[in-house]
Amino acid sequence: MKNYLKSYIGTKDFYKRMLTILVPIIIQNAITNFVGMLDNIMVGRIGTEQMSGVAISNQLIFVYNLCIFGAVSGAGIFTAQFYGSGDEKGIRDTMRFKLLITLFLGALFTATFGIFGEPLVGIYLKGEGTKEALAATSMYALKYMDVMLLGLIPFALVQVYAGTLRECGETLIPMHAGLIAVGTNLVLNYVLIYGKFGAPVLGVVGAALATVISRYVELLIVVIYAHLHTKRFSFIKGLYRRLFIPWNLAWNITKTGFPLLINETMWAAGISLMVQSFSLRGLDVVGGMNIANTVGNVFNAVYISMGSATAIIVGQELGAGKLDTVRGTVKQIMAFGVLGSAIMGGLLALTSPYFPLIYNTTDSVRHLATGFICCSAICAPLNSITNMSYFTIRSGGKTFITFLFDSVFVWCVNVPVAYLLSVYSPVAIIPLVLIVYSLEAIKGVIGIALIKKGVWINNIVSQY
């Protein structure tokens, strides 16, 4: 038993390596989410309709963000393994692939949201609420969306550059760029939302403008830094000289990455539909869910960042051919991640009654937000297990398995249960949300079983 427990504890070198990668990602995610929370609070201080409108638009943009994440992550599996094997040309080719696919997706989503924005927003406005409140919420959502469209492509390009740098072991530069961007966002939010220092009072439009400007700032930083340090990031040399990618590599990235792209998009759409099911219980649920998700993201930065660190560490070990020891590495990563998320979940639960008080909203919305925050806190360790399981399986290129494990589970389990309970059951909304969130336990058991089976232990770049 003692030896069994020891297998979950790493060496000093292991923790040093993991923390070197993990801490900058946690700092960036935590500060980004914290500023996102302040942004949300600033909008929430204007009124409930404004806050709910922004929340609905962000729920749709969330689908785009995850689609981009899936697109770059598919190629990123190869990038991490090429870096592990020391193949500079392979890194350059995978980065070119990321650029082409994200530019296409950015243009596609910009057109889709621009043309079909109103009916998409309307999906979330079918619950209880006065006609005036629903109309105002829709108006604010569309105003916010129109401006946010200008930032979709810059967001995608940031993911290409920052993701590639991280996969090559450089986590500090993306962190610094992210911190400067969120600082810019915070200052501009204050100035543009409330009309400070002579600026006009722009409300939700100001919030969107601040976000878009901050994305351009982040993009400029990572692009300029990477191209000024080609000695260190030699794969940047000749990146745009031609956009040709070897056919066999492009095909294998597509074959491996397409399920990941579809998975991330379908998973995000499933989560959005799940939230839409909750919203059938009334407009107050939209406001409460928005507050809870915003606050929860700050505390959940640990387990979310653990997923990124898992992908980098496991991908590099697989690329370096360390197939015999990587299983033990994953056990130690998961033990650390679950412990960290349990601690953060406890802190989240303790502070749950206080954050909703900051918002200029109704007592009903505050009560719901507190309950939803507690639901997230309780399920934080479960989310940590499923998140790290997903990234572990993905690191070995088993993206079809991750597709079944992730988005198929959401669509076949979470979405139907959320809808059926919301529409046909007398269960109150807070325990209903807890039931749906707790379904992650089933997914966690499946994830652990897949990791133990070792289906993910695979070097996918040795042939290049």
VOGU-3710 file (C-alpha; in Angstrom, 3 decimals, decimal comma):
1> mknylksyig> 0,000/0,000/0,000  2,845/2,354/0,911  4,592/1,740/-2,427  1,272/2,220/-4,236  0,802/5,656/-2,658  4,435/6,551/-3,388  3,810/5,976/-7,096  1,595/9,086/-7,058  4,372/11,261/-5,618  7,006/12,600/-7,995
11> tkdfykrmlt> 10,659/13,472/-7,510  11,934/16,967/-6,785  13,050/17,285/-10,428  9,588/16,245/-11,612  7,837/18,942/-9,571  10,430/21,526/-10,599  9,843/20,755/-14,265  6,065/20,675/-13,881  5,885/23,913/-11,898  8,172/25,660/-14,411
21> ilvpiiiqna> 5,573/24,919/-17,082  2,469/25,111/-14,894  2,941/28,257/-12,793  3,113/30,762/-15,699  0,011/29,154/-17,239  -1,847/29,311/-13,904  -0,825/32,936/-13,381  -1,951/33,893/-16,867  -5,257/32,011/-16,605  -5,967/33,223/-13,074
31> itnfvgmldn> -5,265/36,878/-13,850  -7,111/36,676/-17,172  -10,141/35,165/-15,447  -9,865/37,605/-12,547  -9,871/40,571/-14,911  -12,699/38,867/-16,793  -14,574/38,792/-13,498  -13,874/42,501/-12,924  -15,051/43,157/-16,494  -18,196/41,180/-15,719
41> imvgrigteq> -18,715/43,085/-12,468  -18,336/46,432/-14,275  -21,016/45,434/-16,773  -23,077/43,930/-13,952  -22,995/47,270/-12,127  -24,904/48,820/-15,051  -27,849/46,437/-14,795  -29,142/42,867/-15,080  -30,190/43,132/-18,748  -26,758/44,388/-19,788
51> msgvaisnql> -25,030/41,651/-17,803  -27,282/38,928/-19,234  -26,889/40,254/-22,787  -23,101/40,172/-22,565  -23,291/36,692/-21,015  -25,371/35,377/-23,924  -22,985/36,814/-26,534  -20,018/35,382/-24,680  -21,710/31,985/-24,592  -21,826/32,022/-28,403
61> ifvynlcifg> -18,252/33,326/-28,703  -17,253/30,530/-26,315  -18,157/28,048/-29,077  -15,807/29,881/-31,462  -13,013/30,037/-28,895  -13,195/26,291/-28,292  -13,309/25,625/-32,039  -10,060/27,587/-32,444  -8,614/25,772/-29,459  -9,462/22,445/-31,097
71> avsgagifta> -7,952/23,531/-34,417  -4,595/24,577/-32,951  -4,503/21,708/-30,467  -4,684/19,067/-33,176  -1,530/20,437/-34,790  -0,148/21,206/-31,322  0,048/17,490/-30,521  2,564/17,210/-33,367  4,355/20,431/-32,347  5,021/19,155/-28,814
81> qfygsgdekg> 6,312/15,820/-30,102  8,422/17,473/-32,835  9,953/19,650/-30,115  10,624/16,569/-28,009  12,424/14,964/-30,956  14,285/18,186/-31,915  12,671/18,568/-35,365  12,690/22,305/-36,219  11,144/21,889/-39,685  8,293/19,855/-38,231
91> irdtmrfkll> 7,503/22,657/-35,769  7,475/25,220/-38,608  5,157/23,095/-40,739  2,691/22,536/-37,904  2,632/26,270/-37,187  1,830/26,978/-40,839  -1,023/24,501/-40,627  -2,376/26,310/-37,545  -2,233/29,680/-39,327  -4,201/28,479/-42,346
101> itlflgalft> -6,927/26,651/-40,435  -7,488/29,407/-37,861  -7,726/32,167/-40,480  -10,373/30,137/-42,296  -12,350/29,473/-39,104  -12,063/33,102/-37,982  -13,571/34,321/-41,256  -16,298/31,649/-41,141  -17,447/32,456/-37,603  -17,269/36,217/-38,200
111> atfgifgepl> -19,653/35,828/-41,133  -21,930/33,413/-39,251  -22,301/35,586/-36,149  -22,693/38,700/-38,288  -25,539/37,216/-40,341  -27,302/34,980/-37,797  -26,561/36,832/-34,556  -30,172/37,722/-33,722  -31,693/34,213/-33,989  -28,709/32,722/-32,138
121> vgiylkgegt> -29,161/35,165/-29,247  -32,904/34,455/-29,271  -32,281/30,805/-28,355  -31,389/31,928/-24,819  -34,445/34,161/-24,380  -37,231/31,599/-24,282  -37,570/31,378/-20,489  -39,528/33,431/-17,974  -39,129/37,215/-18,027  -41,007/40,354/-19,026
131> kealaatsmy> -41,244/41,271/-22,691  -39,321/44,480/-22,047  -36,506/42,705/-20,175  -36,116/40,085/-22,909  -36,049/42,753/-25,649  -33,467/44,828/-23,764  -31,285/41,768/-23,130  -31,381/40,884/-26,843  -30,455/44,446/-27,842  -27,448/44,555/-25,505
141> alkymdvmll> -26,303/41,104/-26,615  -26,310/42,126/-30,287  -24,549/45,448/-29,626  -21,808/43,612/-27,768  -21,549/40,910/-30,438  -21,195/43,389/-33,323  -18,031/44,857/-31,810  -16,597/41,530/-30,635  -16,572/40,266/-34,234  -13,563/42,533/-34,845
151> glipfalvqv> -11,533/40,515/-32,347  -12,229/36,964/-33,535  -9,294/36,655/-35,953  -6,740/38,330/-33,612  -7,804/35,881/-30,903  -7,142/32,986/-33,285  -3,682/34,249/-34,237  -2,749/34,694/-30,574  -3,595/31,028/-29,997  -1,326/30,025/-32,904
161> yagtlrecge> 1,712/31,939/-31,645  1,227/31,528/-27,899  0,303/27,853/-28,242  3,370/27,081/-30,360  5,674/28,873/-27,915  4,195/26,916/-24,982  4,506/23,600/-26,810  8,186/24,418/-27,277  8,616/24,993/-23,541  8,316/28,812/-23,541
171> tlipmhagli> 5,479/29,729/-21,176  6,704/33,081/-19,818  6,299/35,167/-22,989  2,650/34,153/-23,568  2,055/34,834/-19,871  3,578/38,334/-20,060  1,612/39,120/-23,219  -1,567/37,866/-21,591  -0,985/39,929/-18,455  -0,362/43,119/-20,435
181> avgtnlvlny> -3,501/42,414/-22,462  -5,718/41,885/-19,417  -4,277/45,015/-17,806  -5,132/46,952/-20,961  -8,594/45,414/-20,950  -9,200/46,350/-17,325  -8,171/50,000/-17,742  -10,119/50,438/-20,977  -13,175/48,779/-19,440  -13,221/51,356/-16,672
191> vliygkfgap> -12,710/54,236/-19,094  -15,103/53,145/-21,848  -17,924/51,489/-19,890  -18,386/54,393/-17,474  -17,057/57,257/-19,631  -14,090/58,291/-17,480  -11,354/60,844/-18,359  -13,534/62,540/-20,957  -14,467/59,373/-22,853  -18,142/58,814/-23,770
201> vlgvvgaala> -20,256/56,413/-21,678  -20,399/53,344/-23,947  -21,702/50,628/-21,593  -21,628/47,160/-23,157  -20,123/48,556/-26,381  -17,246/49,933/-24,308  -16,710/46,524/-22,717  -16,514/44,923/-26,163  -14,140/47,606/-27,498  -11,828/47,140/-24,522
211> tvisryvell> -11,694/43,386/-25,129  -10,999/43,761/-28,851  -8,213/46,315/-28,321  -6,581/44,116/-25,669  -6,541/41,188/-28,113  -4,670/43,252/-30,694  -2,193/44,280/-27,991  -1,597/40,633/-27,019  -1,186/39,636/-30,664  1,383/42,356/-31,340
221> ivviyahlht> 3,457/41,338/-28,321  3,707/37,609/-29,115  4,267/38,171/-32,850  6,928/40,867/-32,438  8,755/38,945/-29,700  8,796/35,682/-31,656  10,064/37,344/-34,840  12,730/39,358/-33,000  14,131/36,222/-31,347  14,556/33,884/-34,304
231> krfsfikgly> 17,866/32,668/-32,894  15,959/31,130/-30,015  12,785/30,296/-31,955  14,487/29,211/-35,159  11,296/27,641/-36,497  10,018/31,212/-37,100  12,645/31,693/-39,846  10,995/31,347/-43,235  7,556/30,806/-41,680  5,826/33,030/-44,247
241> rrlfipwnla> 8,278/32,455/-47,093  5,858/29,870/-48,349  2,827/28,233/-46,799  3,483/24,793/-48,245  3,051/21,860/-45,850  4,210/18,333/-46,790  1,161/16,389/-47,900  1,697/13,399/-45,628  2,094/15,647/-42,570  -0,911/17,814/-43,510
251> wnitktgfpl> -3,009/14,678/-43,967  -1,919/13,175/-40,658  -2,539/16,447/-38,783  -5,971/16,653/-40,394  -6,698/12,998/-39,648  -5,603/13,419/-36,043  -6,803/16,983/-35,531  -10,197/16,932/-37,264  -11,854/14,837/-34,538  -10,339/17,273/-32,047
261> linetmwaag> -11,707/20,293/-33,927  -15,146/18,702/-34,144  -14,899/17,624/-30,521  -14,083/21,077/-29,150  -16,797/22,714/-31,262  -19,431/20,120/-30,362  -18,419/20,133/-26,698  -18,726/23,926/-26,521  -22,036/23,813/-28,394  -23,231/21,105/-26,001
271> islmvqsfsl> -22,268/23,163/-22,950  -24,019/26,189/-24,476  -27,137/24,099/-25,104  -26,970/22,798/-21,540  -26,920/26,401/-20,270  -29,804/27,169/-22,631  -31,784/24,329/-21,004  -31,134/25,863/-17,594  -32,263/29,254/-18,950  -35,724/27,789/-19,627
281> rgldvvggmn> -36,262/28,199/-15,878  -36,147/31,990/-16,299  -34,002/35,003/-17,164  -32,719/35,139/-13,571  -30,979/31,816/-14,199  -28,988/33,393/-17,055  -27,768/36,152/-14,737  -26,996/33,756/-11,887  -25,177/31,336/-14,172  -23,134/34,190/-15,639
291> iantvgnvfn> -21,949/35,322/-12,195  -21,204/31,752/-11,085  -19,239/30,856/-14,211  -17,237/34,083/-14,091  -16,278/33,637/-10,430  -15,725/29,883/-10,870  -13,282/30,437/-13,720  -10,928/32,334/-11,399  -10,793/29,499/-8,858  -10,767/26,759/-11,495
301> avyismgsat> -7,623/28,174/-13,120  -5,571/25,452/-11,387  -7,288/22,445/-12,930  -7,749/24,173/-16,293  -4,033/25,003/-16,398  -3,169/21,449/-15,338  -4,728/20,270/-18,590  -2,407/22,484/-20,653  0,617/21,415/-18,603  -0,363/17,752/-18,995
311> aiivgqelga> -0,523/18,105/-22,785  2,924/19,744/-22,925  4,736/17,374/-20,532  3,176/14,149/-21,808  3,528/15,225/-25,454  7,221/16,002/-25,008  7,889/12,680/-23,248  6,083/10,713/-25,944  7,990/12,599/-28,660  11,276/11,842/-26,880
321> gkldtvrgtv> 10,401/8,127/-26,884  9,998/7,793/-23,092  7,148/5,339/-23,500  8,095/3,223/-20,482  8,059/6,007/-17,889  5,290/8,296/-19,147  2,531/6,295/-17,411  4,079/7,065/-14,016  4,409/10,728/-14,972  0,687/10,932/-15,702
331> kqimafgvlg> -0,228/9,376/-12,323  1,845/11,992/-10,519  0,407/14,849/-12,577  -3,159/13,719/-11,879  -2,580/13,342/-8,137  -1,180/16,868/-7,968  -4,033/18,269/-10,064  -6,831/16,652/-8,047  -5,338/17,862/-4,768  -4,957/21,402/-6,104
341> saimggllal> -8,503/21,540/-7,480  -9,950/20,190/-4,212  -8,237/22,994/-2,277  -9,440/25,641/-4,730  -12,945/24,146/-4,699  -13,033/24,497/-0,920  -11,994/28,155/-1,149  -14,616/28,740/-3,835  -17,364/27,284/-1,626  -16,298/29,403/1,358
351> tspyfpliyn> -16,424/32,634/-0,650  -19,597/31,792/-2,628  -22,000/34,048/-0,641  -19,873/37,174/-1,073  -19,094/37,601/-4,783  -22,744/37,978/-5,939  -23,168/40,912/-3,527  -20,860/43,006/-5,726  -23,304/42,923/-8,662  -26,082/45,460/-9,198
361> ttdsvrhlat> -28,779/42,839/-9,624  -31,761/41,300/-7,831  -31,710/39,162/-4,685  -33,056/36,257/-6,741  -30,088/36,379/-9,136  -27,652/36,632/-6,209  -29,219/33,621/-4,485  -29,022/31,537/-7,660  -25,430/32,619/-8,283  -24,379/31,507/-4,788
371> gficcsaica> -25,992/28,109/-5,312  -24,424/27,630/-8,743  -20,986/28,593/-7,377  -21,334/25,899/-4,692  -22,239/23,351/-7,387  -19,020/24,192/-9,259  -16,984/23,986/-6,054  -18,308/20,534/-5,166  -17,536/19,174/-8,625  -14,078/20,783/-9,027
381> plnsitnmsy> -12,095/17,555/-8,288  -14,276/15,614/-10,760  -13,649/18,235/-13,436  -9,927/18,022/-12,726  -9,879/14,253/-13,312  -11,816/14,447/-16,576  -9,779/17,424/-17,822  -6,395/15,757/-17,266  -7,685/12,443/-18,638  -8,750/14,231/-21,801
391> ftirsggktf> -5,377/15,938/-22,322  -3,445/12,755/-21,565  -5,349/10,693/-24,130  -5,087/13,526/-26,653  -1,299/13,816/-26,248  -0,813/10,433/-27,886  -2,871/11,425/-30,919  -5,918/9,341/-29,940  -8,272/12,134/-30,880  -11,193/9,950/-31,950
401> itflfdsvfv> -11,228/8,434/-28,474  -11,196/11,946/-26,975  -14,106/12,829/-29,271  -16,144/9,938/-27,862  -14,974/10,654/-24,321  -15,680/14,381/-24,403  -18,305/15,760/-26,777  -20,253/12,540/-27,378  -20,614/12,183/-23,606  -21,875/15,771/-23,293
411> wcvnvpvayl> -24,430/15,340/-26,083  -25,596/11,874/-25,042  -25,639/12,420/-21,264  -25,356/16,038/-20,026  -27,534/17,767/-22,620  -30,504/15,332/-22,499  -30,464/15,157/-18,694  -30,295/18,968/-18,400  -33,179/19,412/-20,846  -35,423/16,707/-19,400
421> lsvyspvaii> -34,932/17,873/-15,823  -35,401/21,544/-16,762  -38,611/20,968/-18,719  -40,288/17,931/-17,176  -39,160/17,692/-13,547  -40,165/19,652/-10,419  -36,531/19,675/-9,215  -35,446/23,179/-8,173  -32,815/24,753/-10,408  -29,869/24,634/-7,959
431> plvlivysle> -30,062/20,874/-7,167  -30,854/20,316/-10,856  -27,578/21,974/-11,848  -25,704/19,939/-9,225  -27,149/16,700/-10,638  -26,049/17,624/-14,169  -22,578/18,714/-13,037  -22,158/15,501/-11,011  -22,462/13,431/-14,185  -18,735/14,169/-14,587
441> aikgvigial> -18,177/11,306/-12,114  -19,189/8,808/-14,822  -16,835/10,459/-17,286  -14,037/10,436/-14,712  -14,308/6,670/-14,226  -14,126/6,174/-18,005  -11,104/8,496/-18,241  -9,153/6,694/-15,523  -9,912/3,340/-17,164  -8,610/4,584/-20,534
451> ikkgvwinni> -5,425/5,942/-18,957  -4,756/2,668/-17,133  -5,289/0,759/-20,369  -2,496/2,825/-21,996  -4,206/3,375/-25,360  -2,677/6,865/-25,475  0,994/5,795/-25,215  2,014/6,518/-28,784  4,809/8,397/-30,618  3,225/9,967/-33,702
461> vsqy> 6,231/11,863/-35,146  8,922/9,184/-35,396  8,129/8,660/-39,108  8,976/12,265/-40,103
//
